[in-house]
Amino acid sequence: MAYSVEKLQDGLGFGKQVIGLRRADIDRESVRAELRDHWIREGLIVFRGSAVTPDFQIELSRVFGELEVHPIRELRAADHDELITLVSDKDREGLFEIDGVESVAFLPWHSDLIFTDRINHGGLLTANTITSWGGQTGFIDQVQAYDLLPDELKAEIEGLEVVYQLCVNPGYSRYGSKSRIRTIQTSDFEKSVGPRLDRDFPPVVHPVTFVQPDTGRKVLNLSPFGAKYILGRDDEAGHALLQRLVDHLTASPSYFHSWQPSEMLLWDNWRMAHCVTGAPPDEIRIMQRTTIMGDYGLGRRLADRQAA
């Protein structure tokens, strides 16, 4: 039976779902080309009804580009270098109170690896173990978010850049979330990465907007989690502008994926902001993700900008 391609959600404005894709299908270049076109034009693809294995996940990911090994070694899967394993266990990821509810796996709106000077082109995510509630993965299309900006704000942010740095705790990020966040138990990740944060992950700079290379569409390039300030405007007015942009982004149309077995989810990291809702602290949520190599070529280390 041939696979089918359908809209992801009525009225959303982005995203497709691909149903029944088989491993043999991606051997055909016509299929590979069709999938790449949907990825670039839609930003988000949900694969349903496939026989999901780590090997298929890796091979499907390669349809969209070469894969890279994640720079944070603590996240890499032991048996597949191309995969990272994300476990919601409170010892590994910490335990937080989010708006009064104890949760694990919470991650505010962000773009992957925004804290480096090279932004990977995408990721393909699967759920190995799901929880009884929560653990949804949310997406906002920043092409659509830019189109929805008022014209005066589009003009004001042209040419601006934002300084970012890796944040190891969602409660530390000024723009990461409007939720009330309290750390109950510090994660092993924070304990390991935190002491070498400035050495291994110094601040970087990325533009607030850029043009999508394949389509010429403008993208609002903003990652609330990890954002520090607008370059050259680390003052009250600059922070007010950055907060206005974050508020606009997080109010833009969004899609929240409630995971089921045998699903894979692919996004274009150059344009899609994403987040993860909290999950039960007494249950384990296990996700695996590949990272699709690429760089839009517009990020720099802050030290390099200051020396220029």
C-alpha positions in Angstrom: 0.0 0.0 0.0 1.4 3.4 -1.0 1.9 6.1 1.7 -0.2 9.2 1.7 0.4 12.9 2.4 -2.2 14.9 4.2 -2.5 18.3 6.0 -1.4 18.1 9.6 -4.2 20.1 11.1 -7.1 22.2 9.7 -6.4 26.0 9.8 -2.8 25.6 11.0 -1.0 27.1 8.1 2.1 24.8 8.3 2.8 21.1 8.5 2.0 17.8 6.8 1.5 14.2 7.9 2.9 11.3 6.0 1.0 8.0 6.6 2.3 4.5 6.0 5.8 5.3 4.8 8.0 2.2 4.5 11.7 1.7 4.6 11.7 0.6 0.9 9.9 3.8 -0.1 12.9 6.0 0.6 15.1 4.1 -1.8 13.3 5.9 -4.6 14.6 9.4 -5.4 11.2 10.6 -6.4 10.0 9.9 -2.8 13.1 11.4 -1.3 12.6 14.6 -3.4 8.9 14.8 -2.4 9.7 14.5 1.3 12.5 17.1 1.1 10.1 19.5 -0.6 7.4 19.1 2.1 10.1 19.6 4.8 11.3 22.9 3.3 7.8 24.3 2.4 5.9 23.1 5.4 8.5 23.1 8.2 7.0 20.1 10.0 6.2 16.5 9.0 4.6 13.9 11.3 5.2 10.3 10.1 2.4 7.9 11.2 1.8 4.2 10.6 5.5 3.3 9.9 7.5 0.5 11.4 9.8 2.6 13.5 13.3 1.4 14.5 16.5 3.3 15.2 17.9 2.2 11.9 14.9 3.4 10.0 14.9 6.7 11.9 18.6 7.2 11.0 18.1 6.3 7.3 15.0 8.5 7.0 16.9 11.4 8.6 19.6 11.0 5.9 17.0 11.8 3.2 17.2 15.4 4.4 20.9 15.7 4.8 24.0 14.4 6.5 23.8 13.7 10.2 25.9 15.2 12.9 26.9 14.0 16.4 25.4 16.2 19.1 28.0 18.4 20.9 26.8 17.5 24.4 28.3 14.1 25.0 26.0 13.3 27.9 23.0 13.1 25.5 24.4 10.7 22.9 22.9 7.2 22.6 25.4 4.4 23.6 24.7 2.2 20.6 24.1 4.8 17.8 26.3 7.9 17.6 23.8 9.6 15.4 21.0 9.4 18.0 20.6 11.3 21.3 18.5 9.9 24.0 16.3 12.2 26.1 15.1 10.6 29.3 12.6 12.4 31.6 13.9 10.6 34.7 14.2 13.3 37.4 17.8 12.3 38.3 18.9 13.0 34.7 16.7 15.9 33.8 15.8 17.4 37.2 12.5 17.9 38.9 10.6 21.2 38.6 7.4 22.7 39.9 5.7 24.3 36.8 2.9 26.6 37.8 2.4 24.5 41.0 2.6 21.1 39.3 5.6 18.8 39.8 6.9 17.9 36.4 9.9 16.5 34.5 10.8 16.9 30.8 9.7 20.5 30.7 11.5 22.6 28.1 10.5 26.1 27.1 10.2 27.5 23.5 13.6 27.3 21.7 15.5 26.4 18.6 18.0 23.5 18.9 21.6 24.4 19.3 20.9 28.2 19.3 23.6 28.4 21.9 26.3 27.5 19.2 27.4 29.5 16.2 26.2 26.8 13.8 22.5 26.0 13.7 21.7 22.5 12.5 19.1 22.1 9.8 16.6 19.9 11.6 15.8 16.9 13.8 13.8 13.7 13.6 12.3 12.7 16.9 10.6 9.4 18.1 9.0 8.4 21.3 10.3 5.1 22.8 8.3 5.4 26.0 5.4 7.8 26.6 3.7 8.9 29.8 0.1 8.9 30.9 -0.1 12.7 30.6 1.9 15.6 29.3 5.1 15.3 27.4 3.7 17.0 24.3 6.1 18.5 21.8 4.9 22.0 20.6 5.8 23.8 17.4 5.6 27.4 16.1 6.4 28.3 12.5 8.6 31.4 12.5 7.9 32.0 8.8 4.2 32.5 9.7 5.2 34.4 12.9 7.2 36.9 10.9 4.3 37.4 8.4 2.0 38.2 11.4 4.4 40.9 12.7 3.1 44.5 12.4 5.0 46.4 9.6 6.5 48.9 12.0 8.0 46.1 14.1 9.4 44.4 11.0 11.2 47.6 10.2 12.4 48.1 13.8 14.0 44.7 14.1 15.7 44.6 10.6 19.4 44.0 11.1 19.2 43.3 14.8 20.9 40.4 16.5 20.4 38.5 19.7 23.0 37.1 22.1 22.4 33.6 23.3 24.1 31.1 25.7 23.3 27.5 26.7 20.9 27.5 29.7 21.0 24.3 31.8 17.9 25.1 33.9 14.6 26.4 32.5 14.2 28.6 35.5 17.4 30.5 34.7 16.3 31.9 31.3 14.8 35.4 31.4 12.7 34.9 28.3 12.3 31.1 28.3 8.8 30.9 29.8 6.0 32.8 31.5 5.4 29.9 33.8 6.4 30.0 37.5 9.3 27.6 37.7 10.8 26.2 40.9 13.7 23.7 40.9 13.0 20.8 43.3 15.9 18.6 42.2 18.9 19.7 40.2 19.5 17.5 37.1 22.7 15.4 36.5 22.9 17.4 33.2 23.1 20.7 35.1 25.7 19.4 37.5 27.9 18.1 34.7 27.6 20.9 32.2 27.1 23.9 34.5 30.7 24.1 35.8 32.1 24.2 32.2 29.4 26.4 30.7 31.5 29.5 30.0 34.5 27.5 28.8 32.7 25.1 26.5 29.6 27.1 25.5 30.5 30.8 25.4 27.9 33.4 24.2 26.9 33.5 20.5 25.1 35.9 18.3 22.3 35.2 15.8 20.2 37.6 13.6 16.6 38.3 14.6 15.5 37.7 11.0 16.8 36.0 7.9 15.6 34.9 4.5 14.9 31.2 4.0 17.4 30.2 1.3 15.1 27.8 -0.7 12.0 29.9 -0.8 13.0 33.6 -0.2 10.5 33.8 2.7 11.5 35.9 5.8 11.9 34.1 9.1 11.6 35.4 12.6 14.7 33.8 14.1 14.1 33.8 17.8 14.7 31.3 20.6 13.2 32.5 23.9 15.0 29.9 25.9 18.6 30.9 26.1 18.1 34.5 24.8 20.1 37.0 26.8 19.7 40.4 25.1 19.7 42.3 21.8 23.3 42.9 20.8 24.2 46.6 21.6 20.9 47.1 23.4 21.4 45.5 26.8 19.2 48.1 28.4 15.6 48.6 29.5 14.4 49.6 26.0 16.2 46.7 24.4 14.8 44.1 26.8 11.3 45.5 26.3 11.7 45.0 22.6 13.0 41.5 23.0 10.1 40.7 25.3 7.6 42.1 22.8 9.1 39.7 20.1 8.9 36.8 22.5 5.3 37.6 23.4 4.5 37.8 19.7 6.2 34.5 18.9 4.6 32.5 21.7 1.1 33.9 20.8 1.5 32.8 17.2 -0.4 29.7 15.9 1.1 26.5 17.4 0.8 22.7 17.0 1.2 20.4 20.0 1.9 16.8 19.3 0.5 14.2 21.6 2.7 11.2 21.1 1.6 7.7 20.1 3.8 4.6 19.4 5.3 4.2 15.9 5.4 8.0 15.1 8.3 10.1 14.0 8.3 13.9 13.8 10.6 15.9 11.6 11.1 19.7 11.8 13.1 22.4 10.0 15.2 23.8 12.8 16.0 27.0 10.8 12.4 28.1 11.1 10.5 26.1 13.7 10.5 27.0 17.4 9.6 24.1 19.7 9.0 23.2 23.3 8.1 20.3 25.6 5.3 20.3 28.1 5.9 18.8 31.6 5.4 15.1 32.3 4.7 13.0 35.4 7.7 12.8 37.8 6.9 9.2 38.7 7.0 8.0 35.1 9.8 7.7 32.5 9.6 9.4 29.1 12.2 8.3 26.6 12.7 10.1 23.3 15.4 9.6 20.6 16.4 12.2 18.1 18.8 12.6 15.1 20.4 15.9 14.2 20.4 16.9 10.5 23.6 18.7 9.6 23.7 22.2 8.1 24.3 25.8 8.9 22.6 28.9 7.7 25.9 30.7 8.1 24.7 33.7 10.1 25.8 32.8 13.7 29.0 34.0 15.3 30.6 33.7 18.7 30.1 36.9 20.6 33.9 37.2 21.2 34.4 37.2 17.4 31.8 40.0 17.0 33.4 42.1 19.7 36.9 41.7 18.2 35.7 42.7 14.7 
